[in-house]
Structure formats: structure tokens, C-alpha cells
């Protein structure tokens, strides 16, 4: 009796598995062709397809840009139906794809995913991505500087065409002009300023994403540049002693931080709160346009300005990719290509829509396109695009980030 | 009945109002506030950006409320159909391994749903049940069924077999016995279980997201990214909408039950009349 009840579902599972194995072959054939065929054929195949885009859905501006700007345009120009699927963490759909891979599901519902950093590495290592599709996109070939380190690498991981850059973020420091007249241009100058103005500066406790990025700037400046960290962390034998100057720097400024460094704000939003209420004179952000929008909303004072370090600040890129089992790969490619067009990128840059930095190389655009992009009003607190673009540093790969976050706990927070 | 307004009663109802009312006031304010700084008690300026996005934008809110309610209702109906015979067996029969059956039935209350849902996801993927409402309904049964069984078991505990035996002697078949003797007695338990089942099903995020793979969009699927992403205005607006949906669902169930009792009573009287 018990055995009977078990066999029924098992049989059913086998039957379904057999059915899906059949469609498996068809999909594989189609996919290979897509990576080789010419763009005209791809756009023809894409017509009438329904494309599901899985992405973090926690910002109404971003959601609206997709729903009200990108989706109607795709429908009109390419007859593609774009549906945005909101997700609260990119990790969620990566683990879902892992399950789908191990269950052998070939006709998946995810056609475009929005990822970078650790999630890209996880997806790449587990073979969850479609393939080297970026080189097929006309806008990728025409407008994007493919040799730039922030395009060819994603947090130290070679991209290899598995994802196409959608936008960029860059680290900026935020100051209140009335309290910090001359912004410090280096970590040494910052230390000097902190000594002279005790209690006016702090950074979010690690592992906060932005606090961790701040520490990486300290690392680059106190240990002699980013070039040495391009190899995997395991290959540097004396890593611990190399990190020593960074801990010394952080311990040196600690007594002069907010609340004498006895405690750190637990997150960036707490630090922003301190800045908004005037307790500290500086905050920081990995989004160069965010301070401007906080000023617009009345949360930050009018005298808020952003600034960079002379040696440059960390920049990262966020990417669009196609999962291995997407059912509408041609539609996904056409949609991604459209999102990389100068028009879509200019609209994305506008703070009314989103305020996200363009992934395109300004110099590759036509004069009219450049002008359109430069005319976007980024708000008084945001730096000009050229200044941001010429001061970029590449991100560190995630194995270093882990080591640094652990080290901070032992060397700075505990002492 | 004489109404007594003792000071204790007034204080208690005031406290009750404070506990239930104040969070809602805060939610309402934060859904329309812009630039609400710490020392200020009330926001300085207001905007309806969040409500406009939630109600009229392209946010698919209404569709998702429909999906949420549909799933909750189907889940609850299945729960009733499963829980009544299960409770009957667990309360009235002694059999080997009963403690084990009970342990399995109540395990989902103790074991975090995340553990179970990962395994369910793999199985459902092989069966082709992911991305369907049916799959989500089946997955919602695991966190809701224990409460339903528990509630119906309590009703069964107070129902003596003598009542059914008496009905049997009067010539009632199994269906009539169940319909006229057992069901009216179970109804309060079923109502309690159904309320829990509806509320728990409505508030599922993780299970719905994993099994529905983003293709079954309920209200929590839209709401959670805003809570974790830190847009308090939109998150508050969605939360209020969610509370409204849950309260309406419970009121509707209450209304249906009341109607059932009203139609029930005359029939009882009629039976008495025939006897006489």
C-alpha cells in the first residue's frame, strides 16, 4: 500500500523528465545558432517574444523607468513584451537557477537577469549563464569601450561576454560645504582633517557595503596602489603584513571619529541619518547621484557637495545577463541591446527616471548624442560626468573583500 | 444588560487602541511623508508619490491582490477537506505510530519553511509544478495545515460519539450524521483554523517566490523588495494595503459564516416542528 503511493509520483516524475529531455535538444540547437547568426535574423526571431526580466524591485524610480520607458519602447520598436519581475535580492534568483540546473529544467522563465560581483561569479562558476552573447549586440560593439577594466572585469572576475554592462556606480565622499571648505584629496589629508575636527567623521561598520568600499580606498592608498591586488589573494604570501599599514591608519584616526570611535554606525543609512541631522560633516555613497536626490527630497542640506580623491575612487559596473535556460533568448538579446542604446542610457541618466551612470563610452557617441547626455541635469551636488569618468579605480575581487572584512573585526573593531 | 464604564475598562480599551492604532498612524504618515527628520514628530511636507505608484502606476497591484486572495481561498478549502478527516482520526482512534503521525503533521510549525521549501522546489521542478498557481497552493499547505488540524482537533475533543450514535439510532446515514451533528459542532474550530490559514497564506513571501519563481505575483512579492530596499514610503503604502486586504478577507469569511448560521437555525426549528 505504502509502496504504491510512492511509485505513482515517481513514475510521473520520470515521464515528465523524459518529456523535457526532448525539448532540451531543440533549445540547445536554437541557442547555438543565436550566438552565430547575424543580427537581422536575431531581431526577426525576437518578434512577438515575451521577455521576463528578473531584477531587484525595491526602488519605484527604477521600476518606473523599466515599466514606463523601456517596456513601451521595446513593444513599439521590436514587438517584444517585457515583463519586470521584482526580486528582493539577486541571490534569490541565482539559487533558483541552481535548482533549475540540477533538476534539468530547460525551458526557464528568466530571460534577463540584473547582476554583478559575487552573484555573477556564482552564476559563472556554476555554468548558469547562456554564453558569450555580448559581442553579438550592435550597441555593445559600437558604443562600449570593451578594453576598459570595469567592462572586461566584474569585481575582478573576467566577464568573457557572459553579461553586458548596463550602468555604472562610483564611490564618492559627501561633505557639507559649510563645514568642510577644502575637501581632502587623499587619505593622508583626510586623516589630518579628522585630527583637526574630532567627532565630525566616521564610516559605517563592516560588513556594510559602503563602509567596506571606504576601507578599500584606505587599502589602495596606504599600501601602494591597486595593481598588486589583481592576482588571486591566495597567491600573495605576505598578504597579512601587507595589510598592516591599513590597520595602522584606521587605528590612528579611530580616537578622533564620531563618539571617539567607540562605536560605528551600523549601516550607511545610519551614517546618512547622522549627516542629515548635522552630527557629522561627511558621509559617503557608492551612487554619485544619490546625494543630489537627497537634497531634492529635502533630507540633506542645500550645501551638500560630493567629491573624489585625487588618486580616484572605486567604480563598479552592473550588468545584464541571460540565464542558460531562458526560453526567449533572441528577445532577451534584442531587449538588452535596446537598453544599451544611447537614447535609453541618456534617459536612465536623468535623475527624474533613475540617475544611473551610463555604461557607454562618451567618446564613442556622436556629437549630438554626447550633447544630449551632457545636458541631463544631474543636480548641484553631483560631479560632472567627465570628472567621474577620469577618476575611476577598479574593484577588488571578492576573496580580498572577505579577508579585509574579517581583518577589520580583529584589528580595528576589537581593539 | 447594563453597560458599566469602569475606569479599568476605559484604560484597557485605550491601551488596546494605542497598541493597534498607533502603528497604523505611523504607517500612514510615513507613506505620505517627505523629508521626515528625526527630532520632528510629524513630517513637514507631504506627497502622494508612493500611493500614486502603488495604486495607479504600472505596479500590477490589483492583479496581485486577486492572485493572493485566490490562492488563500483555495488553500483554505483544501485545508478544511484534509483537516476534518485527519482530526477525526487523531482524536477518536488509537493506532500504532499515532505520535509519529502527529509529529509529522505539526512539524512545519517548528521547522523553518526555508528548509522544506528548497526540497519542495527541486521536486516541483521535476514535476513541472513551479511557476503555477497550483504549485504555490500545494506549497502553502505545509505551513497552514497544522493550524487547521489543531483547531479542528480541539472541536472534536469536545464532541462525544454519543451524539452521532443517537442520530444513527434515529436512522441517519453517515452523510446526514456528519452534516447535521458533526459539522455544526466543528464549525467554530473550522472558522478559527480558516482565519489562520487565510492569514498565513496571504503573508507568505519566500515559499511563493521560490515555488512561483516570480511568475505567480502575490502582494508580498511586490512588497518585500521595498521593505528590504529601504523606500519607507512605498513599503508603508503596500503594508497598509496588505493589512486592508487581510482584514477584508477575514470580514468576508465572517459574513459567510453568519449567513450559514442564520439559514441553519430555521431548519432546526422545522425539524422540531415535524416532531411535534
Interface residues (C-beta under 8 A of the other chain):
Chain A: X9 X12 X13 X16 X17 X20 X52 X54 X56 X57 X58 X59 X60 X63 X64 X67 X68 X71 X85 X86 X87 X88 X89 X92 X93 X96 X99 X100 X102 X103 X104 X105 X109 X110 X269 X273 X276 X277 X297 X298 X299
Chain B: X34 X35 X37 X38 X39 X44 X45 X49 X50 X53 X57 X58 X59 X118 X121 X122 X123 X125 X126 X127 X128 X130 X131 X205 X209 X210 X213 X214 X215 X217 X221 X222 X224 X225 X226 X227 X228 X229 X230 X231 X234
